[in-house]
Amino acid sequence: MIQIGDKLPEVSFQRLTENGVVTLSSKEIFSGETIVLFALPGAFTPTCSATHLPGFVALSEQFFQQGVDRIICTAVNDAYVLDAWGKQQQAGDILFLADGAGRFAEACGLLVDSGDFGGMRSMRYAMIVEDGVVQLLNVDAPKTFELSKAEVMLQAVTDWQAGR
């Protein structure tokens, strides 16, 4: 599993734009910025839709006030699904990056087989990434939602910034 101090793996993500699906590399996305990245098992799933994403939407301005440049959500879904979910959730300040084949989650050691629920999915986690390097990583145990909550991550960002 990826650890604090590790550089994020070099993989490609997809994002739906007004010009269609574009492919972006990890380097393009994470270089030179402070990012809160959170991952979840899937768009439109109960906890993800009711609590996980809405928490980051509600607190996004506070993250930005703490020096976060971007908040990114990723899941092992395609770009069309993530885009539709983001619109349905009115998540304007969140950047959605599709890890459709699970390559990022797998390279980070955070891919899990959810069986009949949906097959290979990302574990639920959140991290602070600065210039492509993991500064903090909170991984929830299976079937829990505690460490990757927006409120927990906002406090983590605040503490991390204060300790710099």
C-alpha positions as CSV (number, residue, x, y, z in Angstrom):
1,M,0.0,0.0,0.0
2,I,1.2,3.5,-0.8
3,Q,2.6,5.3,2.2
4,I,3.2,8.9,3.4
5,G,6.2,10.2,1.6
6,D,5.7,8.1,-1.5
7,K,5.2,9.7,-4.9
8,L,1.9,8.9,-6.6
9,P,2.1,6.3,-9.3
10,E,2.2,7.5,-12.9
11,V,-1.1,6.4,-14.4
12,S,-3.8,8.0,-16.6
13,F,-7.2,9.2,-15.6
14,Q,-10.1,10.2,-17.7
15,R,-12.4,13.2,-17.4
16,L,-15.4,14.2,-19.3
17,T,-15.3,17.8,-20.6
18,E,-17.4,19.7,-23.0
19,N,-15.1,18.5,-25.8
20,G,-15.5,14.8,-24.8
21,V,-13.4,12.5,-22.7
22,V,-9.8,13.6,-22.1
23,T,-6.9,11.6,-20.7
24,L,-4.7,13.2,-18.0
25,S,-1.6,11.8,-16.4
26,S,-0.9,11.8,-12.7
27,K,2.0,14.2,-13.3
28,E,-0.3,16.7,-15.1
29,I,-2.9,16.5,-12.3
30,F,-0.8,16.5,-9.2
31,S,2.4,18.5,-10.0
32,G,2.9,21.8,-8.2
33,E,-0.4,21.7,-6.3
34,T,-1.8,20.8,-2.9
35,I,-4.7,18.5,-3.4
36,V,-7.1,16.6,-1.3
37,L,-7.9,13.4,-3.1
38,F,-10.6,11.1,-2.0
39,A,-11.7,7.8,-3.4
40,L,-14.8,5.8,-3.0
41,P,-16.2,2.5,-4.1
42,G,-18.6,3.9,-6.7
43,A,-20.7,6.7,-7.9
44,F,-24.4,6.6,-7.1
45,T,-23.8,4.1,-4.2
46,P,-25.5,4.8,-0.9
47,T,-22.8,6.1,1.5
48,C,-20.9,7.8,-1.4
49,S,-24.0,9.7,-2.5
50,A,-25.6,10.4,0.9
51,T,-22.5,11.4,2.9
52,H,-19.0,11.1,1.4
53,L,-19.2,13.4,-1.6
54,P,-21.7,15.8,-0.1
55,G,-19.4,16.4,2.8
56,F,-16.6,17.5,0.5
57,V,-19.0,19.7,-1.5
58,A,-20.3,21.4,1.7
59,L,-16.8,22.0,3.1
60,S,-15.0,22.8,-0.2
61,E,-14.6,26.5,0.5
62,Q,-13.0,25.8,3.8
63,F,-10.5,23.4,2.2
64,F,-9.6,26.1,-0.3
65,Q,-9.2,28.6,2.6
66,Q,-6.7,26.2,4.2
67,G,-4.5,26.3,1.0
68,V,-5.9,23.3,-0.9
69,D,-5.7,24.0,-4.6
70,R,-8.1,21.3,-5.7
71,I,-10.3,18.6,-4.3
72,I,-10.4,15.5,-6.5
73,C,-12.7,12.5,-6.3
74,T,-11.8,9.3,-8.0
75,A,-13.6,5.9,-8.4
76,V,-13.4,2.8,-10.5
77,N,-16.2,4.2,-12.7
78,D,-16.0,5.6,-16.2
79,A,-15.8,9.4,-17.0
80,Y,-19.5,9.5,-18.1
81,V,-20.8,8.0,-14.8
82,L,-18.6,10.3,-12.7
83,D,-19.7,13.4,-14.6
84,A,-23.4,12.5,-14.4
85,W,-23.0,11.8,-10.6
86,G,-21.2,15.1,-10.1
87,K,-23.9,17.0,-11.8
88,Q,-26.6,15.2,-9.9
89,Q,-24.8,16.0,-6.7
90,Q,-24.2,19.6,-7.7
91,A,-20.5,19.1,-6.9
92,G,-19.2,22.1,-8.9
93,D,-15.9,22.6,-7.0
94,I,-14.9,18.9,-7.1
95,L,-12.8,17.5,-10.0
96,F,-13.9,14.0,-10.9
97,L,-11.3,11.7,-12.3
98,A,-12.3,8.3,-13.7
99,D,-10.0,5.3,-12.8
100,G,-12.1,3.1,-15.0
101,A,-9.8,0.1,-15.1
102,G,-8.7,0.6,-11.5
103,R,-5.1,1.1,-12.5
104,F,-4.5,4.0,-10.0
105,A,-6.2,2.1,-7.1
106,E,-4.2,-1.0,-7.9
107,A,-0.9,0.8,-8.2
108,C,-1.5,2.4,-4.8
109,G,-2.4,-1.0,-3.3
110,L,-6.0,0.3,-2.7
111,L,-8.0,-1.9,-5.1
112,V,-10.3,-4.5,-3.5
113,D,-12.6,-7.1,-4.9
114,S,-16.1,-6.3,-3.8
115,G,-17.5,-9.5,-5.2
116,D,-21.1,-9.3,-6.4
117,F,-21.4,-5.7,-5.3
118,G,-19.4,-4.5,-8.2
119,G,-16.3,-6.5,-8.7
120,M,-13.0,-4.6,-8.5
121,R,-13.4,-1.3,-6.7
122,S,-11.4,1.3,-4.9
123,M,-11.1,1.2,-1.2
124,R,-12.6,4.2,0.6
125,Y,-9.7,6.6,1.4
126,A,-8.6,10.2,1.4
127,M,-5.1,11.7,1.1
128,I,-3.3,15.0,1.1
129,V,-1.0,15.2,-1.9
130,E,1.6,18.0,-2.3
131,D,3.4,18.2,-5.7
132,G,2.6,14.5,-6.3
133,V,3.8,13.2,-2.9
134,V,1.5,11.7,-0.3
135,Q,1.5,13.9,2.9
136,L,-1.3,12.1,4.7
137,L,-3.3,8.9,4.0
138,N,-6.5,7.9,5.7
139,V,-7.8,4.5,4.6
140,D,-11.1,3.3,6.0
141,A,-11.5,-0.4,7.0
142,P,-13.9,-2.3,4.8
143,K,-17.6,-1.4,5.2
144,T,-16.7,1.6,7.4
145,F,-16.7,5.4,6.8
146,E,-14.7,7.2,9.4
147,L,-11.2,8.3,8.4
148,S,-12.0,9.6,4.9
149,K,-14.9,11.9,5.9
150,A,-14.6,15.5,4.8
151,E,-14.7,16.8,8.4
152,V,-11.8,14.5,9.4
153,M,-9.8,15.5,6.3
154,L,-10.5,19.3,6.9
155,Q,-9.0,18.9,10.4
156,A,-6.1,16.9,9.0
157,V,-5.4,19.7,6.4
158,T,-5.6,22.3,9.1
159,D,-3.2,20.4,11.4
160,W,-0.9,19.6,8.5
161,Q,-0.7,23.3,7.4
162,A,-0.1,24.4,11.0
163,G,2.8,22.0,11.4
164,R,4.6,23.2,8.3
